[in-house]
Each structure stands twice: as structure tokens, then as C-alpha cells.
Amino acid sequence: MKPAGFFAAHPVFTLQEARKALHPTGGARATRALLHHYARTSRLTSVTHGVYAVVPPGVDPSRLRVDAFLAAAALRPDAVFSYHSALELLGASHSVWRRCTLFTSRRRPSLDVSGVEVVFADFPAPFRAARFQRLGTQRVERLGAMLATTGPERTLVDGLRSPAAVGGVEELEQSASGFPALDMKLLKKVLERYDLATLWAAAGWFLERYRTRFQPPEKLLARCERRRPASPHYLARRERGGTLARRWNLYLPTAVMESEPDER
């Protein structure tokens, strides 16, 4: 492949991808020299070691805003975008964040990409085995690349497990209420993988709150109620205050409990 064609198809890429596609005589060293040449002529810019971004014609490389999602996926091909980043990829986020979070089998320090903090997190323990990493995930197109992200069901449960990672319960509720649909069988599988009383209760609360929109089966609501905590719990550790959702033995933010659900 000619460099121009490769750059057009890969706005962000790794040294290994360039070597495989361009096949320069001399292997990795020749590939690196070729990329350095294009960097000197302002066609490319380095994102981090071994990762490059294409600079569109007429754009100052110092002003280029590299897409953090593409950079993260280039660094970790096994990436599954999660939490608020999943809400963004699913087109459901209620607000804009300057953080991009993904699950990966190989953690690394966080990285700043054009002002966005990219956070590389371990897969949650119940999903660490290879056969469970893709449970409840889907692929989404972004700037011509196909990225793996947690789908609506797993994003909802992950967010209920770690509210701070999605911007809080209110942000999660407002965002997840806009999902077109929820697969109840898949949601149940995700809850069973975690098997935490607070998550069963929180999912039950959300489904009951949006009963008209998502039409959860009564059997699932009853199961969530049976698996709730035996005594009142806070959804997030170290959280205090809030209002008790009595059916679910769960304290939730008062602002959320006092607001009307948007059943649009």
C-alpha cells in the first residue's frame, strides 16, 4: 500500500500497522525512518511511543486534536470502552467528558491525548476470563474504525457498580434512560456474573423507574427484589446521605429520587 492510501484509511495507527501495510525494505527501522520523514514534513504527529496520527492538509500539527478513542484502540487492540466512554459511543451520554476509559488485559499508565485523559483499566474480576470479556459488548463505528464497547446492558450495570466512573447516578440515569431498548436476558446474565446484592437492587430500581419504557418482565423485577441487600445499603462505598428506595433497600441521591423519570 502507498503511504497516502494508508494514511487516508488510518487516521491513528501504530508502527506495527504501518510496517505490515507499507512493507518497506529494511523492516521496522525503515518504517520508523519513513514515518519520521512524514512527521518532519507535518503529515504525521506522534501521539505516544509507537503511535502516530495523520495531520490533515492545512492543519498545524501542534493544533491537531487527536481522537482519544482511536489512540486508545491503537495502543490496546483488546480494548473494550467502558463507563462514560461507552455512553458516548452508544450515543447516549448526557454530558461531555474529558476522560476516555477502557478495559484491557494489559494496563498501562493513563495518557493525555489532546486534553483527554485516557484511562486503561483492568477488566472487572467477573469478566477477566477471556470467555467473559466480550459478554454484553458490541462494535461501534467511529471515524471509520470499528471499536468494541460495553453495550447498554453491561454499561448500565457497570455504571451502577461504579457511579463515579459515569459521572454519578444522575448522569447514568439520564443517559441510560435514553437507550432504545434493553435486552432483559442479557441484563440478567450480566447481573449474575457480578452477583452483588446492591447491583440486583439498583438494576431493579432502574427497571421499575422506567417500567413503561423498557417493559421489564415481572419475574425479573421479583428476582431483583429477592436478591436485594437484607438491610439498607448505599449504592457507592463511602457514600452518605440520599433517600431510601424502600423496595430495594438502597440509598440513592435525593435529587434523583425526587425527580420525575423521563419516559420519552
PyMOL commands that set and color helices and strands:
alter all, ss='L'
color gray80, all
select helices_A, chain A and resi 3-9+15-22+27-40+61-63+68-75+83-89+125-127+130-133+152-161+163-166+169-176+184-194+197-209+211-214+218-226+246-248+254-258
alter helices_A, ss='H'
color red, helices_A
select strands_A, chain A and resi 12-14+44-48+51-54+80-81+99-104+111-113+116-122+137-142+145-150+233-234+243-245+250-252
alter strands_A, ss='S'
color yellow, strands_A
deselect
rebuild
show_as cartoon
